[in-house]
Amino acid sequence: MAYLKTEEYDLEITKDIQKNYGEILDKLGEDKSREGLLKTPERAAKAMQFLTQGYELDADKILNSALFKEDYQNMVIVKDIEVYSLCEHHILPFYGKAHIAYIPNGYVVGLSKIPRVVDVFARRLQVQERLTHEILNCIDSALKPLGVAVVIEAAHMCMMMRGVQKQNSVTTTSAFTGEFKNVETRTEFLNLINANLR
């Protein structure tokens, strides 16, 4: 076999979380011994570890592993990056897209590293506002570019499934540094992320 993707879980942590999920099912009045729920506590334990794997990842290390000296000082945009995260208030998903740009200052970064940085911070218990700034600050710190722009658009299940139950609302957050604080540069970025250039 030329390629095999595997997932590894800490056995002790998995057992502890699994036990907790079993207790939750009991408290909800479910019968965790019925066929459909027999493996649910274990599956949920593994899913939660997968969904919060960002705590174990180092975003700076990811960016610094693929920095290349390049004399390019125009905007670099990676848009429509899928975002999946868990809101820290209800541990329910929020999901959407991130649009990220930077203006290099002597160095560019491998394009796949930008979505990886998004995943590092998204795969934690989050609020969208903090997620936006963590991505921005990480890219700004590692690349030291002339500017960074981050816009995230997301739907929040805590607003859709419970509470106000608004199905069509989308939350947009943004953060800008350097050249992107200039209205003309910021407008160019916003126009490009809204344009269908394909």
C-alpha positions in Angstrom: 0.0 0.0 0.0 1.6 3.3 -1.2 -0.4 5.6 1.2 -2.3 5.1 4.4 -3.9 7.8 6.4 -4.4 6.9 10.1 -5.8 8.6 13.1 -4.2 8.1 16.5 -5.9 8.8 19.9 -4.6 8.8 23.4 -6.2 5.7 24.9 -6.5 7.1 28.4 -8.0 10.4 27.3 -10.4 8.6 25.0 -11.6 6.3 27.8 -12.2 9.2 30.1 -14.1 11.2 27.5 -16.0 8.1 26.5 -17.1 7.5 30.1 -18.3 11.1 30.3 -20.4 10.7 27.2 -21.9 7.5 28.6 -22.9 9.4 31.7 -24.4 12.2 29.6 -26.6 9.6 27.7 -27.7 8.2 31.1 -28.6 11.7 32.4 -30.6 12.4 29.2 -32.7 9.3 29.8 -31.2 7.2 27.0 -30.4 3.5 27.1 -26.7 3.4 26.2 -26.8 -0.4 26.0 -29.2 -0.4 23.0 -27.7 -1.3 19.6 -27.6 2.1 18.1 -25.8 3.7 21.1 -23.4 0.9 22.0 -20.4 2.6 20.3 -21.7 6.2 20.5 -19.7 7.3 23.6 -16.4 6.0 22.0 -17.3 7.6 18.6 -18.2 10.9 20.3 -15.0 10.8 22.3 -12.9 10.4 19.2 -14.9 13.0 17.3 -14.4 15.6 20.0 -10.7 15.0 20.0 -10.6 15.4 16.2 -12.7 18.5 16.3 -10.4 20.1 18.9 -7.0 18.9 17.5 -6.0 22.5 17.1 -4.8 22.6 20.7 -2.0 20.2 19.7 -0.9 22.1 16.6 1.6 25.0 16.2 0.5 27.5 13.6 3.8 29.4 13.7 5.7 26.2 13.0 3.4 25.5 10.1 4.0 28.9 8.5 7.7 28.9 9.1 8.1 25.5 7.5 7.3 27.0 4.1 8.6 30.5 3.9 10.3 31.4 0.6 12.3 34.5 -0.2 10.5 36.3 -3.1 10.5 39.8 -4.4 6.7 40.2 -4.8 4.8 43.0 -3.2 1.3 42.6 -4.5 -1.7 41.1 -2.8 -1.9 37.4 -2.3 -5.4 36.1 -1.6 -6.6 32.7 -0.6 -10.4 32.8 -0.5 -13.3 30.5 0.2 -11.4 28.5 2.8 -13.8 26.1 4.5 -14.1 26.8 8.3 -15.5 24.3 10.7 -15.4 25.1 14.4 -17.2 24.7 17.7 -18.7 27.7 19.6 -17.3 27.7 23.1 -20.7 28.8 24.6 -22.8 25.8 23.6 -20.2 23.4 21.9 -22.3 23.5 18.8 -20.8 23.9 15.3 -20.3 27.1 13.3 -19.1 26.9 9.8 -18.5 29.0 6.7 -15.7 30.5 4.8 -12.5 32.5 5.5 -10.9 34.9 3.0 -7.3 35.8 3.7 -4.9 38.1 2.0 -1.4 39.4 2.7 1.1 41.7 1.0 4.5 40.1 1.1 7.5 41.9 2.4 10.4 39.8 1.1 8.8 36.4 1.8 5.9 34.4 0.6 4.4 31.3 2.2 3.3 28.0 0.6 -0.3 28.5 -0.3 -1.5 25.3 1.5 -0.2 26.7 4.8 -2.8 29.5 5.0 -5.8 27.0 5.2 -3.8 24.9 7.6 -3.4 27.9 9.9 -7.2 28.4 9.7 -7.7 24.8 10.8 -5.2 25.2 13.7 -7.3 27.9 15.3 -10.8 26.7 14.1 -10.2 23.2 15.6 -10.6 24.6 19.1 -13.5 25.8 21.2 -13.9 29.3 19.7 -15.8 32.5 19.1 -15.7 33.8 15.6 -14.3 37.2 16.7 -11.3 35.7 18.4 -10.7 33.2 15.6 -10.5 36.1 13.1 -7.9 37.9 15.2 -5.8 34.7 15.9 -5.5 34.0 12.2 -4.5 37.6 11.5 -2.0 37.9 14.3 -0.3 34.6 13.4 0.2 35.4 9.8 1.3 39.0 10.7 3.8 37.7 13.2 5.3 34.9 11.1 5.5 36.6 7.7 6.0 40.2 8.8 4.2 41.3 5.7 3.1 44.8 4.6 -0.4 44.0 5.7 -2.8 41.2 6.4 -6.6 40.9 5.9 -9.0 38.3 7.2 -12.7 38.1 6.7 -14.8 35.2 8.0 -18.5 34.5 7.1 -20.1 31.8 9.2 -23.5 30.3 10.2 -23.8 29.4 13.8 -25.9 26.3 14.8 -26.4 27.8 18.3 -28.5 30.5 16.5 -30.2 28.1 14.1 -31.0 25.0 16.2 -31.8 26.7 19.6 -32.3 30.2 21.0 -33.6 32.6 18.3 -33.7 29.8 15.7 -32.8 32.1 12.8 -32.0 29.9 9.8 -30.6 32.4 7.3 -28.4 34.6 9.4 -24.7 34.8 8.7 -22.1 36.5 10.9 -19.2 38.3 9.2 -16.1 39.3 11.1 -13.0 41.1 9.7 -9.6 42.3 10.8 -6.9 44.2 9.0 -3.3 45.3 9.5 -0.8 47.5 7.7 -1.6 48.4 4.1 -5.1 46.9 4.5 -6.0 49.8 6.8 -5.7 51.9 3.7 -9.3 52.3 2.2 -8.1 51.7 -1.4 -6.3 48.5 -0.6 -9.0 47.2 1.6 -11.6 47.9 -1.1 -9.6 46.1 -3.7 -9.4 43.0 -1.3 -13.2 43.1 -0.6 -14.0 43.4 -4.3 -11.7 40.5 -5.2 -13.2 38.2 -2.6 -16.6 39.0 -3.9 -15.7 38.6 -7.5 -16.3 35.4 -9.4 -13.1 35.2 -11.5 -13.3 31.6 -12.5 
